[in-house]
């Protein structure tokens, strides 16, 4: 895994961020469609089990290493618990109680948790540039949340679950920096998904009727396929690639475009109309992204 902690997103990772933004942004709509027919534990079992399986198959076919050193398994299990188990369960249950775009916004308040934790636990410096990026990004999120505050009031449990997911993702991001796993990135990603999914697989087995999968519609099946191939098999590799290549602050702010894409995706596929707050939030978030993409001029 990469050990760098750059203070801006290098150009070689821009395409990774663009792909991740589009895939995960549109995935909030895909998840909303899928969980209309597929129960939460079963849905996440398909995503994690098949998604890791696709990645393992690709790695095996391309003869890339899969082994994790024995002394790294405890670290991997800890990271999988916060980044995979907690995040996936809290998000999917929270999403079932509220609109997809609003859930995406709350989930990506993650920088508000991760950046202070990175300063406290990792000793990262909060420069004026980082502070500007955080202020712009959180302003964009605040605009969207305020615009739909009455909806969140109508689903307080859903909002709390998604906020909990954001907090566990922040903890997982910090731990991933503080206790990196010594293993090839792609193999680590596949194992992270597979191991993190174990409690979820058991939940599907004991608490849900997996046989109902035979009754799901074509649209939901396509949404599940999208999750398996893109949102999990590829996007989790992309997420870890960025997260392990730059500082926590840069990574966190880089993710802020995703919920804006999620809001517009919901509008496009669910028939909602964009308002001034969505466009204003997009401007704020793009400004925030510029602070981590554009390298600081050397004086």
C-alpha positions in Angstrom: 0.0 0.0 0.0 1.1 3.6 -0.7 2.6 5.3 2.3 2.6 8.9 1.0 0.6 11.6 2.7 0.6 14.3 0.0 -1.1 17.7 0.7 -2.8 17.8 -2.7 -4.3 15.2 -5.0 -1.7 14.3 -7.6 -2.7 14.5 -11.3 -2.3 10.7 -11.7 -5.2 10.2 -9.3 -7.6 12.7 -11.0 -9.2 10.1 -13.2 -9.6 7.8 -10.2 -11.5 10.6 -8.3 -13.7 11.4 -11.4 -14.6 7.7 -11.7 -15.2 7.3 -8.0 -17.3 10.4 -7.9 -19.6 9.4 -10.7 -19.9 5.7 -9.6 -20.6 6.4 -5.9 -22.6 9.5 -6.6 -25.0 7.7 -8.9 -25.0 4.7 -6.6 -27.2 6.4 -4.0 -30.0 6.3 -6.6 -29.1 2.7 -7.5 -29.2 1.6 -3.8 -32.6 3.3 -3.3 -34.0 1.3 -6.2 -32.4 -2.0 -5.1 -33.6 -1.9 -1.5 -37.2 -1.4 -2.6 -37.1 -5.1 -3.5 -34.1 -6.6 -1.7 -33.8 -6.7 2.2 -30.9 -4.8 3.7 -28.7 -7.7 4.9 -29.3 -9.6 1.7 -28.5 -6.6 -0.5 -25.2 -5.9 1.3 -24.3 -9.6 1.2 -24.7 -9.6 -2.6 -22.7 -6.4 -2.8 -19.8 -7.4 -0.6 -19.7 -11.2 -1.3 -20.0 -10.9 -5.1 -18.0 -7.6 -5.3 -15.1 -9.1 -3.5 -15.5 -12.3 -5.6 -15.2 -10.3 -8.8 -12.1 -8.6 -7.5 -10.5 -11.9 -6.4 -11.3 -13.4 -9.8 -9.6 -10.5 -11.6 -6.6 -10.6 -9.4 -6.2 -14.4 -9.9 -6.6 -14.1 -13.6 -4.0 -11.3 -13.8 -1.7 -13.3 -11.4 -1.6 -10.5 -8.8 -0.7 -11.4 -5.2 -3.6 -12.2 -2.8 -1.8 -13.2 0.4 -2.0 -11.0 3.6 0.9 -11.4 6.1 -0.2 -13.3 9.2 0.7 -10.4 11.5 -1.6 -8.0 9.5 -4.9 -9.9 9.9 -5.9 -8.2 13.2 -5.4 -4.8 11.6 -7.4 -5.8 8.6 -10.2 -7.0 10.7 -10.4 -3.8 12.7 -10.4 -1.7 9.6 -13.0 -3.9 7.9 -15.3 -3.5 10.9 -15.4 0.3 10.8 -15.0 0.9 7.0 -17.2 -2.0 5.7 -19.4 -3.6 8.4 -20.6 -0.5 10.2 -20.7 1.8 7.2 -22.7 -0.6 5.0 -25.3 -1.6 7.6 -25.9 2.0 8.9 -26.2 3.4 5.4 -28.5 0.9 4.0 -30.9 1.0 6.9 -30.8 4.8 7.1 -31.3 5.1 3.3 -34.5 3.0 3.6 -36.0 5.7 5.8 -35.2 8.9 3.8 -34.6 10.3 0.3 -31.4 9.1 -1.4 -29.9 12.6 -2.1 -30.4 13.7 1.5 -28.8 10.5 2.8 -25.8 11.0 0.5 -25.4 14.5 2.0 -25.5 13.4 5.6 -23.1 10.5 4.8 -20.5 12.8 3.4 -20.4 15.1 6.4 -17.5 12.7 7.1 -14.8 15.4 6.8 -16.4 17.3 9.7 -15.4 14.2 11.8 -12.3 13.0 10.1 -10.4 16.3 9.8 -10.5 17.2 13.6 -9.6 13.5 14.4 -6.7 13.6 12.0 -5.3 16.7 13.8 -5.8 15.1 17.2 -4.6 11.6 16.5 -2.3 11.9 13.5 -0.8 15.3 14.1 -1.8 16.6 10.7 -1.6 20.4 10.4 -4.8 22.4 9.6 -3.3 25.0 7.3 -5.3 28.1 6.0 -5.7 26.3 2.7 -7.2 23.2 4.3 -9.4 25.4 6.6 -10.8 27.2 3.5 -11.5 23.8 1.8 -13.3 22.5 4.9 -15.3 25.8 5.2 -16.4 25.7 1.5 -17.2 22.0 1.6 -19.2 22.1 4.8 -21.0 25.3 3.6 -22.2 23.4 0.5 -23.4 20.5 2.7 -25.2 22.9 5.1 -27.0 24.5 2.2 -28.4 21.2 1.0 -29.3 20.0 4.5 -31.0 23.2 5.4 -33.0 23.2 2.2 -34.5 19.8 3.1 -34.4 20.1 6.9 -38.1 19.3 7.2 -37.6 16.0 5.5 -34.8 15.0 7.9 -37.1 15.9 10.8 -39.6 13.5 9.3 -37.0 10.7 9.4 -34.9 11.3 12.5 -33.8 7.7 13.0 -32.7 7.5 9.3 -30.7 10.7 9.7 -29.0 9.4 12.9 -28.1 6.1 11.2 -26.5 7.8 8.2 -24.6 10.3 10.5 -23.4 7.3 12.5 -22.2 5.8 9.2 -20.3 9.0 8.5 -18.7 8.9 11.9 -17.6 5.2 11.6 -16.1 6.0 8.1 -14.1 8.8 9.7 -12.8 6.5 12.4 -11.9 3.9 9.7 -10.1 6.5 7.6 -8.0 7.6 10.6 -7.2 4.0 11.6 -6.3 3.2 8.0 -3.6 6.0 8.1 -2.5 5.2 11.7 -2.3 1.4 11.3 -1.8 0.7 7.5 -1.9 -2.9 6.4 1.3 -4.2 4.7 -0.2 -5.8 1.6 -0.7 -5.1 -2.1 -3.6 -2.6 -2.5 -5.9 -4.6 -4.7 -5.6 -7.8 -2.6 -6.1 -5.8 0.6 -9.2 -4.3 -0.9 -10.7 -7.7 -1.8 -10.0 -9.1 1.7 -11.3 -6.0 3.4 -14.7 -6.3 1.7 -14.9 -10.1 2.2 -13.9 -10.0 5.9 -16.0 -6.9 6.7 -19.0 -8.6 5.2 -18.9 -11.6 7.5 -21.4 -10.2 10.1 -23.6 -9.1 7.3 -23.6 -12.6 5.6 -24.6 -14.1 9.0 -27.4 -11.5 9.4 -28.8 -12.4 5.9 -28.6 -16.1 6.8 -30.4 -15.9 10.2 -32.7 -12.9 9.9 -33.9 -12.7 6.3 -35.4 -14.9 3.6 -32.8 -15.1 0.9 -35.3 -17.1 -1.3 -37.2 -13.9 -2.0 -34.5 -12.8 -4.4 -36.3 -14.9 -7.0 -39.1 -12.3 -7.0 -37.1 -9.1 -7.6 -37.7 -7.0 -10.7 -35.4 -6.3 -13.6 -34.7 -2.7 -12.4 -33.7 -3.8 -8.9 -31.5 -6.6 -10.4 -29.7 -4.1 -12.6 -29.2 -1.8 -9.5 -27.7 -4.8 -7.6 -25.4 -5.6 -10.6 -24.3 -1.9 -10.7 -23.4 -2.2 -7.0 -21.5 -5.4 -7.4 -19.4 -4.5 -10.4 -18.9 -0.8 -10.1 -19.7 0.5 -6.6 -17.9 -2.4 -4.8 -15.4 -4.3 -7.1 -13.9 -1.2 -8.7 -14.9 1.8 -6.5 -13.6 0.3 -3.2 -10.2 -0.2 -4.9 -10.4 3.5 -6.1 -11.4 4.7 -2.6 -8.5 2.9 -0.9 -6.1 4.1 -3.6 -6.9 7.7 -2.9 -7.2 7.3 0.9 -3.7 5.8 1.2 -2.0 8.2 -1.2 -2.9 11.6 0.4 -3.5 13.1 3.8 -6.8 12.5 5.6 -7.8 16.2 5.0 -7.1 16.0 1.3 -8.9 12.6 1.0 -11.9 13.8 3.0 -12.4 17.0 0.9 -11.9 15.1 -2.3 -15.0 13.0 -1.5 -17.3 16.0 -1.1 -18.4 16.1 -4.8 -19.9 12.6 -4.4 -23.1 13.7 -2.5 -23.7 16.6 -5.0 -23.7 14.0 -7.8 -26.0 11.9 -5.6 -28.5 14.7 -5.3 -28.5 15.4 -9.1 -28.6 11.7 -9.8 -31.8 11.4 -7.7 -33.3 14.3 -9.6 -32.4 12.8 -12.9 -33.7 9.3 -12.2 -36.4 10.0 -9.7 -37.9 13.0 -11.3 -37.0 15.7 -8.8 -36.2 19.3 -9.9 -32.9 21.0 -8.9 -33.2 24.3 -7.0 -30.9 27.2 -6.3 -29.4 25.4 -3.2 -28.2 22.5 -5.3 -26.4 24.7 -7.7 -25.0 26.9 -5.0 -23.8 23.8 -3.1 -22.1 22.6 -6.3 -20.1 25.8 -6.5 -19.0 25.6 -2.9 -18.0 22.0 -3.2 -16.1 22.6 -6.4 -14.3 25.4 -4.7 -13.4 23.1 -1.8 -12.1 20.5 -4.3 -9.9 23.1 -5.9 -8.1 23.6 -2.6 -6.9 19.9 -2.7 -6.4 19.4 -6.4 -4.5 22.6 -7.3 -0.9 22.3 -6.0 0.3 25.0 -3.6 2.7 27.4 -5.4 6.2 27.1 -4.2 7.5 30.4 -2.9 
